[in-house]
Amino acid sequence: MSDVQKALSRYSAVLSGDERPLFRHCKDLDHKLEQAKEIFENCALCERRCGVDRNIEAGHCGVREPRVVSEFLHFGEEPELVPSHTIFFAGCTLECVFCQNWDISTRPDSGRHYSPVEMAKLIDGQSGKAKNINWVGGDPTPNLPFVLEVIGHLEEDIAQVWNSNMYLSEEAMGLLDGVVDVYLTDLKFGNNECGERLAGVKGYWDIVRRDHILAKGQAEVIVRHLVMPGHVECCSEPILDWLAEEFGDTIRVNVMAQYRPEHHAFRYPEINKNLSIDEFRKAYKQAFELGLNLVD
Ligand code: SF4
């Protein structure tokens, strides 16, 4: 059996529940939680590295206590993940001007607070109905210590999906090592300039590439790439080339066509329109010809 077949076979086993999720083998969850709380007090959970004590004040993302906007069994994720118990946190570490979940990502005070024990009970209450727990938002990164604490209280043996923009710090990626079974990532921009202009962060392309490599060393990876109007050459092409070069067909790639102008997209002429069929075809053709392992 090739390495790729072994990886996919283990991945299917984890997702189908035939294999115990990794976090049950994570002996140092308590230690990770201690480390996470230290980082929380001088916040460097994402690469904005605000350095604030989140017990006292919010950083750039505006998130203080974790707030959950909605949680439900999701049947619209990639086929291998559904049904997925999806937990949507308020707040985000990026500021994408075209955000399609802006009502969640830009309102870190929305939703309601759960204690870790309450959240663990809520998850265990859905026992047997979902293949995995899917931590998302906004973005789950500002609430990483909370997620570790919830996992520590879970009765149910269930796979953990980290559904994220991957702008995490290296320290935060280390905390997830051995805890996350599947990284479900959004890879948006193929260079730092588009990341700064459209998501308000520095070093986007350098950081997310590093974190994808770290993620692949820890768990299975499914990458989502939303093709955007006017960004095929500068973003889709370098992203798809890099994924092929770095990972070949060992990760799943979902090339997505559902871009629509939302939020502040009207201020940026090239993205203030729907994606054309020709632009999507161009990106998809490239992904296909590169031999990527595409989600249908
Ligand atoms: S998670 Fe929020 S507070 Fe922490 S470094 Fe990132 S933006 Fe700043």
py3Dmol code that shows the C-alpha trace and the ligand (Angstrom):
import py3Dmol

protein = """\
ATOM      1  CA  MET A   1       0.000   0.000   0.000  1.00  0.00           C
ATOM      2  CA  SER A   2       1.450   3.414  -0.945  1.00  0.00           C
ATOM      3  CA  ASP A   3       1.872   6.221   1.596  1.00  0.00           C
ATOM      4  CA  VAL A   4      -1.039   8.045   0.013  1.00  0.00           C
ATOM      5  CA  GLN A   5      -3.305   4.981   0.221  1.00  0.00           C
ATOM      6  CA  LYS A   6      -2.257   4.433   3.850  1.00  0.00           C
ATOM      7  CA  ALA A   7      -3.038   8.066   4.702  1.00  0.00           C
ATOM      8  CA  LEU A   8      -6.426   7.944   2.995  1.00  0.00           C
ATOM      9  CA  SER A   9      -7.268   4.631   4.575  1.00  0.00           C
ATOM     10  CA  ARG A  10      -6.417   5.953   8.051  1.00  0.00           C
ATOM     11  CA  TYR A  11      -8.373   9.107   7.296  1.00  0.00           C
ATOM     12  CA  SER A  12     -11.479   7.084   6.336  1.00  0.00           C
ATOM     13  CA  ALA A  13     -11.069   4.976   9.467  1.00  0.00           C
ATOM     14  CA  VAL A  14     -10.891   8.032  11.715  1.00  0.00           C
ATOM     15  CA  LEU A  15     -13.889   9.642  10.070  1.00  0.00           C
ATOM     16  CA  SER A  16     -15.987   6.478  10.113  1.00  0.00           C
ATOM     17  CA  GLY A  17     -15.216   5.949  13.789  1.00  0.00           C
ATOM     18  CA  ASP A  18     -13.295   2.674  13.255  1.00  0.00           C
ATOM     19  CA  GLU A  19     -10.153   4.197  14.717  1.00  0.00           C
ATOM     20  CA  ARG A  20      -9.900   6.117  17.981  1.00  0.00           C
ATOM     21  CA  PRO A  21      -9.373   9.827  17.387  1.00  0.00           C
ATOM     22  CA  LEU A  22      -5.916  11.128  18.117  1.00  0.00           C
ATOM     23  CA  PHE A  23      -6.841  13.294  21.078  1.00  0.00           C
ATOM     24  CA  ARG A  24      -7.515  10.207  23.200  1.00  0.00           C
ATOM     25  CA  HIS A  25      -3.836   9.406  22.727  1.00  0.00           C
ATOM     26  CA  CYS A  26      -2.844  12.951  23.524  1.00  0.00           C
ATOM     27  CA  LYS A  27      -1.298  12.353  26.941  1.00  0.00           C
ATOM     28  CA  ASP A  28      -0.304  15.964  27.405  1.00  0.00           C
ATOM     29  CA  LEU A  29      -3.700  17.643  26.998  1.00  0.00           C
ATOM     30  CA  ASP A  30      -3.438  19.117  30.504  1.00  0.00           C
ATOM     31  CA  HIS A  31       0.020  20.497  29.720  1.00  0.00           C
ATOM     32  CA  LYS A  32      -1.256  21.928  26.431  1.00  0.00           C
ATOM     33  CA  LEU A  33      -4.080  23.626  28.294  1.00  0.00           C
ATOM     34  CA  GLU A  34      -1.604  25.238  30.708  1.00  0.00           C
ATOM     35  CA  GLN A  35       0.483  26.462  27.770  1.00  0.00           C
ATOM     36  CA  ALA A  36      -2.637  27.732  25.993  1.00  0.00           C
ATOM     37  CA  LYS A  37      -3.672  29.738  29.037  1.00  0.00           C
ATOM     38  CA  GLU A  38      -0.211  31.300  29.226  1.00  0.00           C
ATOM     39  CA  ILE A  39      -0.434  32.337  25.572  1.00  0.00           C
ATOM     40  CA  PHE A  40      -3.949  33.679  26.249  1.00  0.00           C
ATOM     41  CA  GLU A  41      -2.523  36.009  28.908  1.00  0.00           C
ATOM     42  CA  ASN A  42      -0.118  37.537  26.374  1.00  0.00           C
ATOM     43  CA  CYS A  43      -2.104  36.695  23.316  1.00  0.00           C
ATOM     44  CA  ALA A  44      -0.174  35.211  20.432  1.00  0.00           C
ATOM     45  CA  LEU A  45      -2.747  32.696  19.280  1.00  0.00           C
ATOM     46  CA  CYS A  46      -2.642  34.163  15.788  1.00  0.00           C
ATOM     47  CA  GLU A  47       0.147  35.939  13.960  1.00  0.00           C
ATOM     48  CA  ARG A  48      -1.270  39.359  14.785  1.00  0.00           C
ATOM     49  CA  ARG A  49       0.429  38.734  18.155  1.00  0.00           C
ATOM     50  CA  CYS A  50      -1.478  41.452  20.014  1.00  0.00           C
ATOM     51  CA  GLY A  51       0.248  40.616  23.316  1.00  0.00           C
ATOM     52  CA  VAL A  52      -2.796  41.527  25.420  1.00  0.00           C
ATOM     53  CA  ASP A  53      -4.034  39.659  28.467  1.00  0.00           C
ATOM     54  CA  ARG A  54      -7.295  38.344  27.076  1.00  0.00           C
ATOM     55  CA  ASN A  55      -8.653  37.847  30.608  1.00  0.00           C
ATOM     56  CA  ILE A  56      -8.646  41.642  30.872  1.00  0.00           C
ATOM     57  CA  GLU A  57      -8.917  43.089  27.388  1.00  0.00           C
ATOM     58  CA  ALA A  58      -9.589  42.155  23.807  1.00  0.00           C
ATOM     59  CA  GLY A  59      -6.984  42.245  21.070  1.00  0.00           C
ATOM     60  CA  HIS A  60      -7.446  43.015  17.396  1.00  0.00           C
ATOM     61  CA  CYS A  61     -10.027  40.239  16.894  1.00  0.00           C
ATOM     62  CA  GLY A  62     -12.199  41.696  19.652  1.00  0.00           C
ATOM     63  CA  VAL A  63     -12.793  38.280  21.231  1.00  0.00           C
ATOM     64  CA  ARG A  64     -12.800  38.075  25.028  1.00  0.00           C
ATOM     65  CA  GLU A  65     -14.831  35.133  26.281  1.00  0.00           C
ATOM     66  CA  PRO A  66     -15.774  32.489  23.707  1.00  0.00           C
ATOM     67  CA  ARG A  67     -19.221  33.111  22.237  1.00  0.00           C
ATOM     68  CA  VAL A  68     -21.055  30.587  20.088  1.00  0.00           C
ATOM     69  CA  VAL A  69     -23.408  31.935  17.453  1.00  0.00           C
ATOM     70  CA  SER A  70     -24.822  28.592  16.347  1.00  0.00           C
ATOM     71  CA  GLU A  71     -24.177  24.855  16.519  1.00  0.00           C
ATOM     72  CA  PHE A  72     -25.895  22.176  14.498  1.00  0.00           C
ATOM     73  CA  LEU A  73     -25.428  19.011  12.480  1.00  0.00           C
ATOM     74  CA  HIS A  74     -24.097  20.252   9.145  1.00  0.00           C
ATOM     75  CA  PHE A  75     -24.769  18.218   6.004  1.00  0.00           C
ATOM     76  CA  GLY A  76     -23.243  20.737   3.561  1.00  0.00           C
ATOM     77  CA  GLU A  77     -19.545  20.155   4.283  1.00  0.00           C
ATOM     78  CA  GLU A  78     -17.282  17.947   2.153  1.00  0.00           C
ATOM     79  CA  PRO A  79     -18.889  14.482   1.674  1.00  0.00           C
ATOM     80  CA  GLU A  80     -16.366  12.628   3.844  1.00  0.00           C
ATOM     81  CA  LEU A  81     -17.101  14.928   6.812  1.00  0.00           C
ATOM     82  CA  VAL A  82     -20.899  14.872   7.019  1.00  0.00           C
ATOM     83  CA  PRO A  83     -22.811  14.836   9.221  1.00  0.00           C
ATOM     84  CA  SER A  84     -20.524  17.241  11.023  1.00  0.00           C
ATOM     85  CA  HIS A  85     -21.373  18.837  14.377  1.00  0.00           C
ATOM     86  CA  THR A  86     -20.434  22.396  13.490  1.00  0.00           C
ATOM     87  CA  ILE A  87     -19.770  24.974  16.204  1.00  0.00           C
ATOM     88  CA  PHE A  88     -19.644  28.587  14.986  1.00  0.00           C
ATOM     89  CA  PHE A  89     -17.693  31.038  17.153  1.00  0.00           C
ATOM     90  CA  ALA A  90     -18.218  34.796  16.925  1.00  0.00           C
ATOM     91  CA  GLY A  91     -15.160  36.816  15.845  1.00  0.00           C
ATOM     92  CA  CYS A  92     -12.251  36.302  13.465  1.00  0.00           C
ATOM     93  CA  THR A  93      -8.527  36.950  13.194  1.00  0.00           C
ATOM     94  CA  LEU A  94      -8.765  38.190   9.579  1.00  0.00           C
ATOM     95  CA  GLU A  95     -10.813  41.095   8.219  1.00  0.00           C
ATOM     96  CA  CYS A  96     -11.750  39.874   4.765  1.00  0.00           C
ATOM     97  CA  VAL A  97     -13.545  42.681   2.967  1.00  0.00           C
ATOM     98  CA  PHE A  98     -15.679  40.125   1.081  1.00  0.00           C
ATOM     99  CA  CYS A  99     -16.531  37.985   4.131  1.00  0.00           C
ATOM    100  CA  GLN A 100     -19.687  35.961   3.518  1.00  0.00           C
ATOM    101  CA  ASN A 101     -20.100  35.346   7.267  1.00  0.00           C
ATOM    102  CA  TRP A 102     -19.509  38.988   8.238  1.00  0.00           C
ATOM    103  CA  ASP A 103     -22.503  38.961  10.592  1.00  0.00           C
ATOM    104  CA  ILE A 104     -20.576  36.429  12.726  1.00  0.00           C
ATOM    105  CA  SER A 105     -16.955  37.364  12.075  1.00  0.00           C
ATOM    106  CA  THR A 106     -17.281  41.094  12.763  1.00  0.00           C
ATOM    107  CA  ARG A 107     -19.424  40.752  15.892  1.00  0.00           C
ATOM    108  CA  PRO A 108     -17.336  39.010  18.549  1.00  0.00           C
ATOM    109  CA  ASP A 109     -19.935  39.851  21.196  1.00  0.00           C
ATOM    110  CA  SER A 110     -22.770  38.092  19.385  1.00  0.00           C
ATOM    111  CA  GLY A 111     -24.071  34.628  20.267  1.00  0.00           C
ATOM    112  CA  ARG A 112     -23.953  33.226  23.779  1.00  0.00           C
ATOM    113  CA  HIS A 113     -21.289  32.047  26.153  1.00  0.00           C
ATOM    114  CA  TYR A 114     -21.032  28.402  27.220  1.00  0.00           C
ATOM    115  CA  SER A 115     -18.768  27.086  29.929  1.00  0.00           C
ATOM    116  CA  PRO A 116     -16.442  24.287  28.729  1.00  0.00           C
ATOM    117  CA  VAL A 117     -18.513  21.745  30.692  1.00  0.00           C
ATOM    118  CA  GLU A 118     -21.765  23.016  29.139  1.00  0.00           C
ATOM    119  CA  MET A 119     -20.268  22.792  25.660  1.00  0.00           C
ATOM    120  CA  ALA A 120     -18.924  19.270  26.288  1.00  0.00           C
ATOM    121  CA  LYS A 121     -22.394  18.167  27.443  1.00  0.00           C
ATOM    122  CA  LEU A 122     -23.953  19.722  24.359  1.00  0.00           C
ATOM    123  CA  ILE A 123     -21.543  17.759  22.154  1.00  0.00           C
ATOM    124  CA  ASP A 124     -22.015  14.510  24.071  1.00  0.00           C
ATOM    125  CA  GLY A 125     -25.786  15.049  23.813  1.00  0.00           C
ATOM    126  CA  GLN A 126     -25.490  14.564  20.036  1.00  0.00           C
ATOM    127  CA  SER A 127     -23.526  11.349  20.511  1.00  0.00           C
ATOM    128  CA  GLY A 128     -23.684   8.962  17.561  1.00  0.00           C
ATOM    129  CA  LYS A 129     -25.216  11.511  15.195  1.00  0.00           C
ATOM    130  CA  ALA A 130     -22.059  13.239  13.901  1.00  0.00           C
ATOM    131  CA  LYS A 131     -18.780  11.924  12.448  1.00  0.00           C
ATOM    132  CA  ASN A 132     -16.798  14.773  13.955  1.00  0.00           C
ATOM    133  CA  ILE A 133     -16.810  18.069  15.844  1.00  0.00           C
ATOM    134  CA  ASN A 134     -16.138  20.956  13.485  1.00  0.00           C
ATOM    135  CA  TRP A 135     -14.710  24.080  15.198  1.00  0.00           C
ATOM    136  CA  VAL A 136     -15.284  27.124  12.982  1.00  0.00           C
ATOM    137  CA  GLY A 137     -16.473  30.763  13.009  1.00  0.00           C
ATOM    138  CA  GLY A 138     -15.485  33.462  12.144  1.00  0.00           C
ATOM    139  CA  ASP A 139     -12.400  31.550  13.108  1.00  0.00           C
ATOM    140  CA  PRO A 140     -11.803  29.222  16.066  1.00  0.00           C
ATOM    141  CA  THR A 141      -8.238  30.435  16.748  1.00  0.00           C
ATOM    142  CA  PRO A 142      -9.032  33.107  19.406  1.00  0.00           C
ATOM    143  CA  ASN A 143     -10.871  30.380  21.351  1.00  0.00           C
ATOM    144  CA  LEU A 144      -8.230  27.667  21.147  1.00  0.00           C
ATOM    145  CA  PRO A 145      -7.775  27.338  24.958  1.00  0.00           C
ATOM    146  CA  PHE A 146     -11.555  26.917  25.335  1.00  0.00           C
ATOM    147  CA  VAL A 147     -11.599  24.184  22.650  1.00  0.00           C
ATOM    148  CA  LEU A 148      -8.850  22.243  24.452  1.00  0.00           C
ATOM    149  CA  GLU A 149     -10.765  22.543  27.699  1.00  0.00           C
ATOM    150  CA  VAL A 150     -13.987  21.284  26.096  1.00  0.00           C
ATOM    151  CA  ILE A 151     -12.157  18.311  24.571  1.00  0.00           C
ATOM    152  CA  GLY A 152     -10.777  17.471  28.007  1.00  0.00           C
ATOM    153  CA  HIS A 153     -14.361  17.196  29.313  1.00  0.00           C
ATOM    154  CA  LEU A 154     -15.770  15.101  26.460  1.00  0.00           C
ATOM    155  CA  GLU A 155     -17.152  11.644  27.130  1.00  0.00           C
ATOM    156  CA  GLU A 156     -17.563  10.898  23.462  1.00  0.00           C
ATOM    157  CA  ASP A 157     -14.675   9.587  21.411  1.00  0.00           C
ATOM    158  CA  ILE A 158     -15.041  11.694  18.297  1.00  0.00           C
ATOM    159  CA  ALA A 159     -12.781  13.159  15.592  1.00  0.00           C
ATOM    160  CA  GLN A 160     -11.879  16.858  15.810  1.00  0.00           C
ATOM    161  CA  VAL A 161     -11.950  19.124  12.742  1.00  0.00           C
ATOM    162  CA  TRP A 162     -10.148  22.498  12.852  1.00  0.00           C
ATOM    163  CA  ASN A 163     -11.972  24.638  10.266  1.00  0.00           C
ATOM    164  CA  SER A 164      -9.805  27.727   9.966  1.00  0.00           C
ATOM    165  CA  ASN A 165      -8.167  30.476   7.924  1.00  0.00           C
ATOM    166  CA  MET A 166      -4.789  29.098   9.153  1.00  0.00           C
ATOM    167  CA  TYR A 167      -3.380  32.443  10.277  1.00  0.00           C
ATOM    168  CA  LEU A 168      -2.379  30.778  13.557  1.00  0.00           C
ATOM    169  CA  SER A 169       0.927  31.358  15.306  1.00  0.00           C
ATOM    170  CA  GLU A 170       3.442  28.516  15.335  1.00  0.00           C
ATOM    171  CA  GLU A 171       2.834  28.113  19.086  1.00  0.00           C
ATOM    172  CA  ALA A 172      -0.896  27.686  18.481  1.00  0.00           C
ATOM    173  CA  MET A 173      -0.205  25.097  15.790  1.00  0.00           C
ATOM    174  CA  GLY A 174       1.911  23.226  18.352  1.00  0.00           C
ATOM    175  CA  LEU A 175      -1.028  23.163  20.773  1.00  0.00           C
ATOM    176  CA  LEU A 176      -3.216  21.509  18.141  1.00  0.00           C
ATOM    177  CA  ASP A 177      -0.644  18.805  17.378  1.00  0.00           C
ATOM    178  CA  GLY A 178      -2.090  15.484  18.519  1.00  0.00           C
ATOM    179  CA  VAL A 179      -5.513  17.038  19.150  1.00  0.00           C
ATOM    180  CA  VAL A 180      -6.826  17.738  15.643  1.00  0.00           C
ATOM    181  CA  ASP A 181      -7.665  14.882  13.272  1.00  0.00           C
ATOM    182  CA  VAL A 182      -8.554  16.915  10.188  1.00  0.00           C
ATOM    183  CA  TYR A 183      -7.595  20.469   9.235  1.00  0.00           C
ATOM    184  CA  LEU A 184     -10.298  21.967   7.006  1.00  0.00           C
ATOM    185  CA  THR A 185      -8.655  25.129   5.729  1.00  0.00           C
ATOM    186  CA  ASP A 186      -9.502  28.239   3.734  1.00  0.00           C
ATOM    187  CA  LEU A 187      -6.613  29.205   1.484  1.00  0.00           C
ATOM    188  CA  LYS A 188      -7.605  32.566   0.026  1.00  0.00           C
ATOM    189  CA  PHE A 189      -4.674  34.569  -1.352  1.00  0.00           C
ATOM    190  CA  GLY A 190      -1.564  33.479  -3.259  1.00  0.00           C
ATOM    191  CA  ASN A 191       0.639  36.388  -2.182  1.00  0.00           C
ATOM    192  CA  ASN A 192       1.159  38.704   0.796  1.00  0.00           C
ATOM    193  CA  GLU A 193      -0.087  41.845  -0.978  1.00  0.00           C
ATOM    194  CA  CYS A 194      -3.619  40.549  -1.644  1.00  0.00           C
ATOM    195  CA  GLY A 195      -3.735  39.272   1.960  1.00  0.00           C
ATOM    196  CA  GLU A 196      -2.873  42.728   3.276  1.00  0.00           C
ATOM    197  CA  ARG A 197      -5.193  44.601   0.935  1.00  0.00           C
ATOM    198  CA  LEU A 198      -8.241  42.325   1.249  1.00  0.00           C
ATOM    199  CA  ALA A 199      -7.855  40.736   4.713  1.00  0.00           C
ATOM    200  CA  GLY A 200      -5.845  43.365   6.608  1.00  0.00           C
ATOM    201  CA  VAL A 201      -2.974  41.102   7.689  1.00  0.00           C
ATOM    202  CA  LYS A 202       0.762  41.065   7.093  1.00  0.00           C
ATOM    203  CA  GLY A 203       2.685  38.098   5.723  1.00  0.00           C
ATOM    204  CA  TYR A 204      -0.447  36.113   4.856  1.00  0.00           C
ATOM    205  CA  TRP A 205       1.072  33.872   2.184  1.00  0.00           C
ATOM    206  CA  ASP A 206       4.215  33.096   4.196  1.00  0.00           C
ATOM    207  CA  ILE A 207       2.277  32.262   7.347  1.00  0.00           C
ATOM    208  CA  VAL A 208      -0.490  30.140   5.857  1.00  0.00           C
ATOM    209  CA  ARG A 209       1.992  28.100   3.814  1.00  0.00           C
ATOM    210  CA  ARG A 210       4.015  27.397   6.969  1.00  0.00           C
ATOM    211  CA  ASP A 211       0.862  26.402   8.836  1.00  0.00           C
ATOM    212  CA  HIS A 212      -0.363  24.109   6.068  1.00  0.00           C
ATOM    213  CA  ILE A 213       2.976  22.282   6.130  1.00  0.00           C
ATOM    214  CA  LEU A 214       2.734  21.969   9.928  1.00  0.00           C
ATOM    215  CA  ALA A 215      -0.878  20.787   9.616  1.00  0.00           C
ATOM    216  CA  LYS A 216       0.035  18.054   7.121  1.00  0.00           C
ATOM    217  CA  GLY A 217       2.679  16.821   9.539  1.00  0.00           C
ATOM    218  CA  GLN A 218       0.024  16.478  12.250  1.00  0.00           C
ATOM    219  CA  ALA A 219      -3.210  15.326  10.631  1.00  0.00           C
ATOM    220  CA  GLU A 220      -5.210  15.008   7.425  1.00  0.00           C
ATOM    221  CA  VAL A 221      -5.825  18.196   5.450  1.00  0.00           C
ATOM    222  CA  ILE A 222      -8.683  19.361   3.243  1.00  0.00           C
ATOM    223  CA  VAL A 223      -8.030  22.739   1.582  1.00  0.00           C
ATOM    224  CA  ARG A 224     -10.843  24.970   0.372  1.00  0.00           C
ATOM    225  CA  HIS A 225      -9.963  27.588  -2.205  1.00  0.00           C
ATOM    226  CA  LEU A 226     -12.659  30.087  -3.155  1.00  0.00           C
ATOM    227  CA  VAL A 227     -11.872  31.393  -6.635  1.00  0.00           C
ATOM    228  CA  MET A 228     -12.444  35.164  -6.716  1.00  0.00           C
ATOM    229  CA  PRO A 229     -13.064  37.463  -9.692  1.00  0.00           C
ATOM    230  CA  GLY A 230      -9.898  39.207 -10.812  1.00  0.00           C
ATOM    231  CA  HIS A 231      -7.706  36.987  -8.594  1.00  0.00           C
ATOM    232  CA  VAL A 232      -7.105  33.899 -10.715  1.00  0.00           C
ATOM    233  CA  GLU A 233      -3.605  34.892 -11.858  1.00  0.00           C
ATOM    234  CA  CYS A 234      -2.429  36.488  -8.611  1.00  0.00           C
ATOM    235  CA  CYS A 235      -4.068  34.064  -6.151  1.00  0.00           C
ATOM    236  CA  SER A 236      -5.625  30.869  -7.579  1.00  0.00           C
ATOM    237  CA  GLU A 237      -2.710  29.993  -9.859  1.00  0.00           C
ATOM    238  CA  PRO A 238       0.090  30.285  -7.263  1.00  0.00           C
ATOM    239  CA  ILE A 239      -2.039  28.532  -4.641  1.00  0.00           C
ATOM    240  CA  LEU A 240      -2.807  25.550  -6.873  1.00  0.00           C
ATOM    241  CA  ASP A 241       0.796  25.329  -8.108  1.00  0.00           C
ATOM    242  CA  TRP A 242       2.086  25.394  -4.533  1.00  0.00           C
ATOM    243  CA  LEU A 243      -0.388  22.761  -3.304  1.00  0.00           C
ATOM    244  CA  ALA A 244       0.648  20.429  -6.137  1.00  0.00           C
ATOM    245  CA  GLU A 245       4.350  21.002  -5.544  1.00  0.00           C
ATOM    246  CA  GLU A 246       4.212  20.701  -1.755  1.00  0.00           C
ATOM    247  CA  PHE A 247       1.586  17.986  -1.223  1.00  0.00           C
ATOM    248  CA  GLY A 248       0.881  16.292  -4.575  1.00  0.00           C
ATOM    249  CA  ASP A 249      -2.285  14.233  -4.182  1.00  0.00           C
ATOM    250  CA  THR A 250      -1.872  13.560  -0.441  1.00  0.00           C
ATOM    251  CA  ILE A 251      -4.388  16.214   0.591  1.00  0.00           C
ATOM    252  CA  ARG A 252      -7.926  16.912  -0.617  1.00  0.00           C
ATOM    253  CA  VAL A 253      -8.571  20.190  -2.434  1.00  0.00           C
ATOM    254  CA  ASN A 254     -11.960  21.815  -2.893  1.00  0.00           C
ATOM    255  CA  VAL A 255     -11.916  24.469  -5.636  1.00  0.00           C
ATOM    256  CA  MET A 256     -15.022  26.535  -4.942  1.00  0.00           C
ATOM    257  CA  ALA A 257     -17.102  28.683  -7.290  1.00  0.00           C
ATOM    258  CA  GLN A 258     -19.649  30.247  -4.938  1.00  0.00           C
ATOM    259  CA  TYR A 259     -18.071  33.690  -4.567  1.00  0.00           C
ATOM    260  CA  ARG A 260     -20.574  36.533  -4.323  1.00  0.00           C
ATOM    261  CA  PRO A 261     -19.813  40.152  -3.437  1.00  0.00           C
ATOM    262  CA  GLU A 262     -20.671  40.720   0.235  1.00  0.00           C
ATOM    263  CA  HIS A 263     -19.751  42.983   3.123  1.00  0.00           C
ATOM    264  CA  HIS A 264     -17.281  45.693   1.891  1.00  0.00           C
ATOM    265  CA  ALA A 265     -16.606  44.098  -1.521  1.00  0.00           C
ATOM    266  CA  PHE A 266     -18.355  47.062  -3.180  1.00  0.00           C
ATOM    267  CA  ARG A 267     -15.257  49.161  -2.367  1.00  0.00           C
ATOM    268  CA  TYR A 268     -12.990  46.927  -4.470  1.00  0.00           C
ATOM    269  CA  PRO A 269     -14.047  47.028  -8.124  1.00  0.00           C
ATOM    270  CA  GLU A 270     -12.456  43.752  -9.228  1.00  0.00           C
ATOM    271  CA  ILE A 271     -14.331  41.700  -6.598  1.00  0.00           C
ATOM    272  CA  ASN A 272     -17.585  43.677  -6.676  1.00  0.00           C
ATOM    273  CA  LYS A 273     -19.097  41.165  -9.107  1.00  0.00           C
ATOM    274  CA  ASN A 274     -19.830  37.468  -9.394  1.00  0.00           C
ATOM    275  CA  LEU A 275     -17.151  35.037 -10.580  1.00  0.00           C
ATOM    276  CA  SER A 276     -17.321  34.388 -14.318  1.00  0.00           C
ATOM    277  CA  ILE A 277     -17.630  30.848 -15.621  1.00  0.00           C
ATOM    278  CA  ASP A 278     -14.419  31.338 -17.620  1.00  0.00           C
ATOM    279  CA  GLU A 279     -12.447  32.306 -14.507  1.00  0.00           C
ATOM    280  CA  PHE A 280     -13.692  29.286 -12.572  1.00  0.00           C
ATOM    281  CA  ARG A 281     -13.021  26.951 -15.522  1.00  0.00           C
ATOM    282  CA  LYS A 282      -9.470  28.276 -15.781  1.00  0.00           C
ATOM    283  CA  ALA A 283      -8.734  27.613 -12.105  1.00  0.00           C
ATOM    284  CA  TYR A 284     -10.449  24.224 -12.058  1.00  0.00           C
ATOM    285  CA  LYS A 285      -8.682  23.111 -15.255  1.00  0.00           C
ATOM    286  CA  GLN A 286      -5.340  24.010 -13.711  1.00  0.00           C
ATOM    287  CA  ALA A 287      -6.163  22.075 -10.524  1.00  0.00           C
ATOM    288  CA  PHE A 288      -7.247  19.065 -12.589  1.00  0.00           C
ATOM    289  CA  GLU A 289      -4.174  19.128 -14.808  1.00  0.00           C
ATOM    290  CA  LEU A 290      -1.892  19.394 -11.781  1.00  0.00           C
ATOM    291  CA  GLY A 291      -3.341  16.075 -10.571  1.00  0.00           C
ATOM    292  CA  LEU A 292      -4.688  17.474  -7.299  1.00  0.00           C
ATOM    293  CA  ASN A 293      -6.976  15.212  -5.286  1.00  0.00           C
ATOM    294  CA  LEU A 294     -10.116  17.237  -5.928  1.00  0.00           C
ATOM    295  CA  VAL A 295     -13.363  17.205  -3.992  1.00  0.00           C
ATOM    296  CA  ASP A 296     -16.146  16.699  -6.571  1.00  0.00           C
TER     297      ASP A 296
END
"""
ligand_1 = """\
8
SF4
S -6.304 35.817 18.629
Fe -7.081 37.943 18.688
S -6.092 38.876 20.485
Fe -4.974 36.987 20.022
S -3.268 37.619 18.728
Fe -4.939 37.053 17.351
S -6.112 38.967 16.930
Fe -4.780 39.316 18.729
"""
view = py3Dmol.view(width=600, height=400)
view.addModel(protein, "pdb")
view.setStyle({"model": 0}, {"cartoon": {"style": "trace"}})
view.addModel(ligand_1, "xyz")
view.setStyle({"model": 1}, {"stick": {}})
view.zoomTo()
view.show()
